[in-house]
Amino acid sequence: MFAVVRTGGKQYRVAAGDKIAVEKLAGEAGDTITLGDVLLAGDGGTVADAAKVTVSAEIIAQAKSEKVVVFKKRRRHNYRRKQGHRQQMTLLRILSVGDEPKKAAPKKEAAPKEDAAPAKAETASGEAAPAKKAPAKKAPAKKAAEPKAE
């Protein structure tokens, strides 16, 4: 399920498990917040009632975005001003959209190794397949021709 939420004057399409960077929100890293302004919600090709959908997110970090350089210049007046700016932002991990919590990926258990050597491939008749040939070696470089003695 996905939703379109509005926060910080911008709109974001989110689904469970997504990570997004939004304008600064109040809270510490690890806090859980609810994004209340849901504009649209759906699942695949169907659209659900956005008023009943809630989006839950966890704050990953409070950070600054990339630097923006502001440079002002007026020709022939010896006027130059340089200023930098880094906007505050909040990194969010979307936990759930609607009633659907994020599904944790199933952990795969390592199967015990029974045989250290790989098994040999067999043909349809039950015989062992022929071994692969090693790549051909390169011929040695030719020596330069010696000058003839006259």
Backbone as JSON Lines, residues from 0, in Angstrom:
{"i":0,"aa":"M","n":[0.85,-1.17,0.0],"ca":[0.0,0.0,0.0],"c":[0.89,1.24,0.0]}
{"i":1,"aa":"F","n":[0.45,2.29,-0.69],"ca":[1.22,3.53,-0.74],"c":[0.33,4.69,-0.34]}
{"i":2,"aa":"A","n":[0.96,5.82,-0.06],"ca":[0.22,7.03,0.28],"c":[1.02,8.23,-0.2]}
{"i":3,"aa":"V","n":[0.31,9.32,-0.46],"ca":[0.94,10.6,-0.78],"c":[0.69,11.5,0.41]}
{"i":4,"aa":"V","n":[1.77,11.94,1.08],"ca":[1.65,12.77,2.27],"c":[2.25,14.14,1.99]}
{"i":5,"aa":"R","n":[1.75,15.13,2.73],"ca":[2.27,16.5,2.6],"c":[2.9,16.89,3.92]}
{"i":6,"aa":"T","n":[4.17,17.3,3.87],"ca":[4.86,17.8,5.05],"c":[5.92,18.79,4.6]}
{"i":7,"aa":"G","n":[6.02,19.89,5.31],"ca":[7.01,20.9,4.98],"c":[6.73,21.58,3.65]}
{"i":8,"aa":"G","n":[5.47,21.61,3.21],"ca":[5.13,22.26,1.95],"c":[5.44,21.43,0.72]}
{"i":9,"aa":"K","n":[5.85,20.19,0.9],"ca":[6.15,19.32,-0.23],"c":[5.33,18.04,-0.1]}
{"i":10,"aa":"Q","n":[5.2,17.32,-1.22],"ca":[4.44,16.07,-1.22],"c":[5.39,14.92,-1.5]}
{"i":11,"aa":"Y","n":[5.17,13.79,-0.82],"ca":[6.02,12.62,-0.95],"c":[5.14,11.39,-1.13]}
{"i":12,"aa":"R","n":[5.53,10.52,-2.07],"ca":[4.85,9.23,-2.24],"c":[5.63,8.23,-1.41]}
{"i":13,"aa":"V","n":[4.98,7.59,-0.45],"ca":[5.66,6.7,0.48],"c":[4.97,5.35,0.54]}
{"i":14,"aa":"A","n":[5.73,4.35,0.91],"ca":[5.24,3.01,1.18],"c":[6.01,2.48,2.39]}
{"i":15,"aa":"A","n":[5.55,1.41,2.98],"ca":[6.23,0.85,4.15],"c":[7.66,0.45,3.78]}
{"i":16,"aa":"G","n":[8.61,0.89,4.62],"ca":[10.01,0.56,4.39],"c":[10.8,1.64,3.66]}
{"i":17,"aa":"D","n":[10.13,2.66,3.12],"ca":[10.82,3.73,2.4],"c":[11.58,4.63,3.37]}
{"i":18,"aa":"K","n":[12.64,5.27,2.86],"ca":[13.37,6.28,3.62],"c":[13.27,7.58,2.85]}
{"i":19,"aa":"I","n":[12.89,8.66,3.54],"ca":[12.75,9.95,2.89],"c":[13.41,11.03,3.75]}
{"i":20,"aa":"A","n":[13.8,12.14,3.11],"ca":[14.35,13.3,3.8],"c":[13.34,14.43,3.65]}
{"i":21,"aa":"V","n":[12.85,14.96,4.77],"ca":[11.83,16.01,4.76],"c":[12.35,17.23,5.5]}
{"i":22,"aa":"E","n":[11.61,18.34,5.43],"ca":[11.95,19.54,6.19],"c":[11.97,19.16,7.68]}
{"i":23,"aa":"K","n":[12.71,19.92,8.47],"ca":[12.92,19.58,9.87],"c":[11.61,19.42,10.63]}
{"i":24,"aa":"L","n":[11.5,18.29,11.35],"ca":[10.36,18.0,12.22],"c":[10.87,17.89,13.65]}
{"i":25,"aa":"A","n":[10.02,18.19,14.62],"ca":[10.4,18.1,16.02],"c":[10.52,16.64,16.43]}
{"i":26,"aa":"G","n":[11.55,16.34,17.21],"ca":[11.73,14.98,17.7],"c":[13.19,14.58,17.67]}
{"i":27,"aa":"E","n":[13.5,13.53,18.41],"ca":[14.86,12.99,18.48],"c":[14.96,11.73,17.63]}
{"i":28,"aa":"A","n":[16.18,11.31,17.36],"ca":[16.4,10.07,16.61],"c":[15.81,8.91,17.4]}
{"i":29,"aa":"G","n":[15.04,8.06,16.73],"ca":[14.41,6.91,17.36],"c":[12.95,7.15,17.73]}
{"i":30,"aa":"D","n":[12.5,8.41,17.72],"ca":[11.1,8.71,18.02],"c":[10.21,8.26,16.87]}
{"i":31,"aa":"T","n":[8.97,7.92,17.18],"ca":[7.98,7.56,16.17],"c":[6.98,8.7,16.04]}
{"i":32,"aa":"I","n":[6.71,9.11,14.8],"ca":[5.77,10.2,14.56],"c":[4.7,9.72,13.59]}
{"i":33,"aa":"T","n":[3.62,10.49,13.51],"ca":[2.54,10.19,12.58],"c":[2.41,11.34,11.6]}
{"i":34,"aa":"L","n":[2.47,11.04,10.32],"ca":[2.27,12.05,9.29],"c":[0.78,12.1,9.0]}
{"i":35,"aa":"G","n":[0.13,13.19,9.42],"ca":[-1.32,13.24,9.39],"c":[-1.93,13.72,8.1]}
{"i":36,"aa":"D","n":[-1.22,14.53,7.32],"ca":[-1.81,15.13,6.12],"c":[-1.66,14.17,4.94]}
{"i":37,"aa":"V","n":[-2.55,13.18,4.85],"ca":[-2.52,12.19,3.77],"c":[-3.43,12.69,2.65]}
{"i":38,"aa":"L","n":[-2.87,12.87,1.45],"ca":[-3.63,13.38,0.32],"c":[-4.26,12.28,-0.51]}
{"i":39,"aa":"L","n":[-3.57,11.16,-0.62],"ca":[-4.04,10.06,-1.46],"c":[-3.49,8.76,-0.91]}
{"i":40,"aa":"A","n":[-4.25,7.71,-1.01],"ca":[-3.79,6.39,-0.58],"c":[-4.3,5.37,-1.57]}
{"i":41,"aa":"G","n":[-3.54,4.3,-1.74],"ca":[-3.97,3.27,-2.67],"c":[-3.17,2.01,-2.5]}
{"i":42,"aa":"D","n":[-3.64,0.98,-3.2],"ca":[-2.97,-0.31,-3.18],"c":[-3.02,-0.85,-4.6]}
{"i":43,"aa":"G","n":[-1.88,-0.83,-5.28],"ca":[-1.86,-1.25,-6.67],"c":[-2.6,-0.26,-7.52]}
{"i":44,"aa":"G","n":[-3.69,-0.68,-8.18],"ca":[-4.48,0.2,-9.04],"c":[-5.69,0.79,-8.36]}
{"i":45,"aa":"T","n":[-5.97,0.41,-7.11],"ca":[-7.15,0.92,-6.42],"c":[-6.79,2.07,-5.51]}
{"i":46,"aa":"V","n":[-7.72,3.0,-5.34],"ca":[-7.51,4.16,-4.48],"c":[-8.39,3.99,-3.24]}
{"i":47,"aa":"A","n":[-7.78,4.16,-2.06],"ca":[-8.51,4.01,-0.8],"c":[-8.9,5.39,-0.27]}
{"i":48,"aa":"D","n":[-9.74,5.42,0.76],"ca":[-10.16,6.67,1.39],"c":[-8.99,7.23,2.19]}
{"i":49,"aa":"A","n":[-8.49,8.39,1.79],"ca":[-7.29,8.96,2.41],"c":[-7.57,9.46,3.82]}
{"i":50,"aa":"A","n":[-8.8,9.77,4.15],"ca":[-9.13,10.27,5.47],"c":[-8.93,9.2,6.55]}
{"i":51,"aa":"K","n":[-9.06,7.95,6.2],"ca":[-8.95,6.86,7.17],"c":[-7.53,6.3,7.27]}
{"i":52,"aa":"V","n":[-6.62,6.76,6.42],"ca":[-5.27,6.2,6.38],"c":[-4.34,7.05,7.23]}
{"i":53,"aa":"T","n":[-3.52,6.38,8.04],"ca":[-2.48,7.07,8.81],"c":[-1.13,6.52,8.39]}
{"i":54,"aa":"V","n":[-0.14,7.39,8.4],"ca":[1.22,7.01,8.02],"c":[2.1,7.17,9.25]}
{"i":55,"aa":"S","n":[2.74,6.08,9.65],"ca":[3.61,6.08,10.82],"c":[5.06,6.03,10.35]}
{"i":56,"aa":"A","n":[5.92,6.87,10.97],"ca":[7.33,6.93,10.56],"c":[8.22,7.04,11.78]}
{"i":57,"aa":"E","n":[9.46,6.58,11.63],"ca":[10.46,6.66,12.68],"c":[11.53,7.65,12.25]}
{"i":58,"aa":"I","n":[11.96,8.52,13.16],"ca":[13.02,9.48,12.86],"c":[14.35,8.75,12.93]}
{"i":59,"aa":"I","n":[15.08,8.76,11.8],"ca":[16.4,8.14,11.76],"c":[17.43,9.11,12.31]}
{"i":60,"aa":"A","n":[17.4,10.37,11.81],"ca":[18.38,11.35,12.24],"c":[17.9,12.75,11.91]}
{"i":61,"aa":"Q","n":[18.44,13.72,12.63],"ca":[18.27,15.14,12.3],"c":[19.59,15.55,11.64]}
{"i":62,"aa":"A","n":[19.52,16.1,10.44],"ca":[20.75,16.38,9.7],"c":[20.6,17.68,8.92]}
{"i":63,"aa":"K","n":[21.65,18.0,8.16],"ca":[21.62,19.16,7.27],"c":[21.75,18.67,5.85]}
{"i":64,"aa":"S","n":[21.06,19.34,4.93],"ca":[21.15,18.95,3.53],"c":[22.43,19.52,2.92]}
{"i":65,"aa":"E","n":[22.58,19.36,1.63],"ca":[23.79,19.82,0.96],"c":[23.85,21.34,0.93]}
{"i":66,"aa":"K","n":[25.06,21.86,0.82],"ca":[25.26,23.3,0.86],"c":[24.8,23.96,-0.44]}
{"i":67,"aa":"V","n":[24.12,25.09,-0.28],"ca":[23.71,25.91,-1.41],"c":[24.53,27.19,-1.33]}
{"i":68,"aa":"V","n":[25.22,27.56,-2.41],"ca":[26.05,28.76,-2.43],"c":[25.25,29.88,-3.09]}
{"i":69,"aa":"V","n":[25.15,31.0,-2.38],"ca":[24.47,32.19,-2.9],"c":[25.56,33.19,-3.25]}
{"i":70,"aa":"F","n":[25.66,33.57,-4.52],"ca":[26.7,34.5,-4.97],"c":[26.04,35.67,-5.7]}
{"i":71,"aa":"K","n":[26.3,36.88,-5.2],"ca":[25.73,38.08,-5.8],"c":[26.87,38.89,-6.4]}
{"i":72,"aa":"K","n":[26.63,39.46,-7.58],"ca":[27.65,40.26,-8.24],"c":[26.99,41.34,-9.08]}
{"i":73,"aa":"R","n":[27.56,42.52,-9.04],"ca":[27.13,43.6,-9.92],"c":[28.32,43.99,-10.78]}
{"i":74,"aa":"R","n":[28.13,43.94,-12.06],"ca":[29.23,44.23,-12.98],"c":[29.73,45.66,-12.82]}
{"i":75,"aa":"R","n":[31.03,45.8,-12.91],"ca":[31.71,47.09,-12.95],"c":[31.48,47.95,-11.7]}
{"i":76,"aa":"H","n":[31.08,47.34,-10.59],"ca":[30.9,48.11,-9.36],"c":[31.71,47.53,-8.21]}
{"i":77,"aa":"N","n":[32.57,46.54,-8.47],"ca":[33.39,45.89,-7.46],"c":[32.51,45.39,-6.29]}
{"i":78,"aa":"Y","n":[31.38,44.75,-6.64],"ca":[30.44,44.26,-5.64],"c":[30.31,42.75,-5.8]}
{"i":79,"aa":"R","n":[30.81,42.04,-4.81],"ca":[30.69,40.58,-4.79],"c":[30.35,40.15,-3.37]}
{"i":80,"aa":"R","n":[29.34,39.3,-3.24],"ca":[28.97,38.74,-1.94],"c":[28.76,37.25,-2.1]}
{"i":81,"aa":"K","n":[29.38,36.48,-1.22],"ca":[29.24,35.03,-1.27],"c":[28.71,34.56,0.07]}
{"i":82,"aa":"Q","n":[27.67,33.72,0.02],"ca":[27.06,33.23,1.24],"c":[26.65,31.78,1.04]}
{"i":83,"aa":"G","n":[26.81,30.94,2.04],"ca":[26.41,29.54,1.96],"c":[25.24,29.27,2.89]}
{"i":84,"aa":"H","n":[24.49,28.21,2.58],"ca":[23.34,27.84,3.42],"c":[23.16,26.33,3.38]}
{"i":85,"aa":"R","n":[22.89,25.75,4.55],"ca":[22.56,24.33,4.65],"c":[21.24,24.2,5.38]}
{"i":86,"aa":"Q","n":[20.24,23.67,4.69],"ca":[18.89,23.56,5.24],"c":[18.82,22.39,6.23]}
{"i":87,"aa":"Q","n":[18.12,22.59,7.35],"ca":[17.9,21.53,8.32],"c":[16.89,20.53,7.74]}
{"i":88,"aa":"M","n":[17.13,19.23,7.95],"ca":[16.19,18.22,7.46],"c":[16.12,17.07,8.44]}
{"i":89,"aa":"T","n":[15.08,16.27,8.29],"ca":[14.86,15.1,9.12],"c":[14.79,13.88,8.22]}
{"i":90,"aa":"L","n":[15.54,12.85,8.55],"ca":[15.51,11.59,7.8],"c":[14.49,10.67,8.46]}
{"i":91,"aa":"L","n":[13.54,10.17,7.65],"ca":[12.46,9.33,8.17],"c":[12.48,7.95,7.52]}
{"i":92,"aa":"R","n":[12.1,6.94,8.3],"ca":[11.85,5.59,7.76],"c":[10.37,5.32,7.98]}
{"i":93,"aa":"I","n":[9.66,5.04,6.89],"ca":[8.22,4.8,6.98],"c":[7.99,3.41,7.55]}
{"i":94,"aa":"L","n":[7.29,3.34,8.68],"ca":[7.02,2.05,9.32],"c":[5.76,1.4,8.77]}
{"i":95,"aa":"S","n":[4.69,2.18,8.61],"ca":[3.45,1.59,8.13],"c":[2.6,2.64,7.42]}
{"i":96,"aa":"V","n":[1.82,2.16,6.47],"ca":[0.86,3.0,5.76],"c":[-0.49,2.35,5.99]}
{"i":97,"aa":"G","n":[-1.39,3.08,6.65],"ca":[-2.69,2.5,6.99],"c":[-2.53,1.53,8.15]}
{"i":98,"aa":"D","n":[-3.16,0.38,8.08],"ca":[-3.08,-0.62,9.14],"c":[-1.98,-1.64,8.88]}
{"i":99,"aa":"E","n":[-1.29,-1.5,7.75],"ca":[-0.3,-2.51,7.34],"c":[1.06,-2.17,7.95]}
{"i":100,"aa":"P","n":[1.55,-2.96,8.94],"ca":[2.9,-2.72,9.46],"c":[3.94,-3.23,8.48]}
{"i":101,"aa":"K","n":[5.14,-2.7,8.6],"ca":[6.22,-3.14,7.71],"c":[6.54,-4.6,7.99]}
{"i":102,"aa":"K","n":[6.61,-5.39,6.94],"ca":[6.91,-6.81,7.09],"c":[8.42,-6.99,7.12]}
{"i":103,"aa":"A","n":[8.91,-7.63,8.17],"ca":[10.35,-7.87,8.27],"c":[10.73,-8.98,7.29]}
{"i":104,"aa":"A","n":[11.88,-8.82,6.68],"ca":[12.35,-9.82,5.72],"c":[12.71,-11.08,6.49]}
{"i":105,"aa":"P","n":[12.27,-12.24,6.02],"ca":[12.59,-13.49,6.72],"c":[14.08,-13.76,6.65]}
{"i":106,"aa":"K","n":[14.64,-14.16,7.78],"ca":[16.07,-14.45,7.82],"c":[16.31,-15.86,7.31]}
{"i":107,"aa":"K","n":[17.3,-15.98,6.47],"ca":[17.64,-17.29,5.92],"c":[18.65,-17.96,6.84]}
{"i":108,"aa":"E","n":[18.39,-19.21,7.16],"ca":[19.33,-19.95,8.0],"c":[20.37,-20.61,7.12]}
{"i":109,"aa":"A","n":[21.6,-20.59,7.57],"ca":[22.67,-21.19,6.8],"c":[22.56,-22.71,6.9]}
{"i":110,"aa":"A","n":[22.51,-23.37,5.75],"ca":[22.43,-24.83,5.72],"c":[23.81,-25.4,6.01]}
{"i":111,"aa":"P","n":[23.91,-26.45,6.82],"ca":[25.23,-27.02,7.1],"c":[25.81,-27.65,5.83]}
{"i":112,"aa":"K","n":[27.1,-27.46,5.67],"ca":[27.77,-28.0,4.49],"c":[28.07,-29.47,4.73]}
{"i":113,"aa":"E","n":[27.58,-30.32,3.84],"ca":[27.78,-31.75,4.0],"c":[29.09,-32.2,3.36]}
{"i":114,"aa":"D","n":[29.4,-31.66,2.21],"ca":[30.58,-32.1,1.5],"c":[31.4,-30.87,1.1]}
{"i":115,"aa":"A","n":[32.67,-30.89,1.43],"ca":[33.51,-29.73,1.14],"c":[33.79,-29.62,-0.36]}
{"i":116,"aa":"A","n":[33.97,-30.76,-1.04],"ca":[34.27,-30.75,-2.47],"c":[32.96,-30.67,-3.26]}
{"i":117,"aa":"P","n":[32.94,-29.88,-4.36],"ca":[31.72,-29.82,-5.15],"c":[31.45,-31.14,-5.85]}
{"i":118,"aa":"A","n":[30.2,-31.49,-6.0],"ca":[29.82,-32.75,-6.65],"c":[30.1,-32.66,-8.15]}
{"i":119,"aa":"K","n":[30.52,-33.78,-8.74],"ca":[30.8,-33.8,-10.17],"c":[29.49,-33.95,-10.94]}
{"i":120,"aa":"A","n":[29.42,-33.26,-12.04],"ca":[28.21,-33.33,-12.87],"c":[28.2,-34.66,-13.62]}
{"i":121,"aa":"E","n":[27.01,-35.22,-13.74],"ca":[26.88,-36.49,-14.47],"c":[26.02,-36.28,-15.69]}
{"i":122,"aa":"T","n":[26.28,-37.07,-16.72],"ca":[25.5,-36.99,-17.95],"c":[24.25,-37.83,-17.79]}
{"i":123,"aa":"A","n":[23.4,-37.85,-18.8],"ca":[22.14,-38.61,-18.76],"c":[22.39,-40.11,-18.62]}
{"i":124,"aa":"S","n":[23.49,-40.61,-19.15],"ca":[23.75,-42.05,-19.07],"c":[24.38,-42.46,-17.75]}
{"i":125,"aa":"G","n":[24.64,-41.5,-16.85],"ca":[25.19,-41.84,-15.55],"c":[26.7,-41.73,-15.49]}
{"i":126,"aa":"E","n":[27.35,-41.41,-16.62],"ca":[28.8,-41.29,-16.61],"c":[29.19,-39.89,-16.13]}
{"i":127,"aa":"A","n":[30.38,-39.78,-15.63],"ca":[30.88,-38.48,-15.18],"c":[31.15,-37.6,-16.4]}
{"i":128,"aa":"A","n":[30.84,-36.35,-16.29],"ca":[31.07,-35.41,-17.39],"c":[32.57,-35.18,-17.56]}
{"i":129,"aa":"P","n":[33.03,-34.99,-18.8],"ca":[34.46,-34.77,-18.99],"c":[34.89,-33.46,-18.34]}
{"i":130,"aa":"A","n":[36.13,-33.46,-17.86],"ca":[36.67,-32.27,-17.19],"c":[36.9,-31.17,-18.22]}
{"i":131,"aa":"K","n":[36.79,-29.94,-17.78],"ca":[37.01,-28.8,-18.67],"c":[38.5,-28.66,-18.93]}
{"i":132,"aa":"K","n":[38.82,-28.24,-20.16],"ca":[40.22,-28.03,-20.51],"c":[40.69,-26.71,-19.95]}
{"i":133,"aa":"A","n":[41.97,-26.67,-19.59],"ca":[42.57,-25.43,-19.11],"c":[42.78,-24.52,-20.31]}
{"i":134,"aa":"P","n":[42.74,-23.2,-20.13],"ca":[42.95,-22.3,-21.26],"c":[44.36,-22.45,-21.81]}
{"i":135,"aa":"A","n":[44.47,-22.27,-23.13],"ca":[45.76,-22.43,-23.79],"c":[46.72,-21.36,-23.32]}
{"i":136,"aa":"K","n":[48.0,-21.74,-23.18],"ca":[49.02,-20.78,-22.76],"c":[49.45,-19.96,-23.95]}
{"i":137,"aa":"K","n":[49.85,-18.72,-23.66],"ca":[50.31,-17.84,-24.72],"c":[51.72,-18.25,-25.13]}
{"i":138,"aa":"A","n":[52.0,-18.08,-26.41],"ca":[53.34,-18.38,-26.91],"c":[54.29,-17.3,-26.41]}
{"i":139,"aa":"P","n":[55.57,-17.67,-26.17],"ca":[56.53,-16.67,-25.69],"c":[56.76,-15.61,-26.77]}
{"i":140,"aa":"A","n":[57.11,-14.41,-26.33],"ca":[57.32,-13.31,-27.26],"c":[58.52,-13.62,-28.16]}
{"i":141,"aa":"K","n":[58.42,-13.19,-29.43],"ca":[59.5,-13.43,-30.37],"c":[60.65,-12.49,-30.09]}
{"i":142,"aa":"K","n":[61.86,-13.01,-30.31],"ca":[63.04,-12.18,-30.1],"c":[63.24,-11.3,-31.32]}
{"i":143,"aa":"A","n":[63.86,-10.16,-31.08],"ca":[64.15,-9.24,-32.19],"c":[65.21,-9.87,-33.1]}
{"i":144,"aa":"A","n":[65.07,-9.63,-34.39],"ca":[66.03,-10.21,-35.35],"c":[67.42,-9.6,-35.13]}
{"i":145,"aa":"E","n":[68.41,-10.49,-35.14],"ca":[69.79,-10.01,-34.96],"c":[70.31,-9.46,-36.29]}
{"i":146,"aa":"P","n":[71.13,-8.44,-36.23],"ca":[71.69,-7.88,-37.48],"c":[72.61,-8.94,-38.14]}
{"i":147,"aa":"K","n":[72.55,-8.97,-39.47],"ca":[73.36,-9.93,-40.21],"c":[74.82,-9.46,-40.25]}
{"i":148,"aa":"A","n":[75.73,-10.41,-40.12],"ca":[77.15,-10.1,-40.21],"c":[77.57,-10.21,-41.66]}
{"i":149,"aa":"E","n":[78.25,-9.18,-42.18],"ca":[78.67,-9.2,-43.58],"c":[80.12,-9.43,-43.74]}
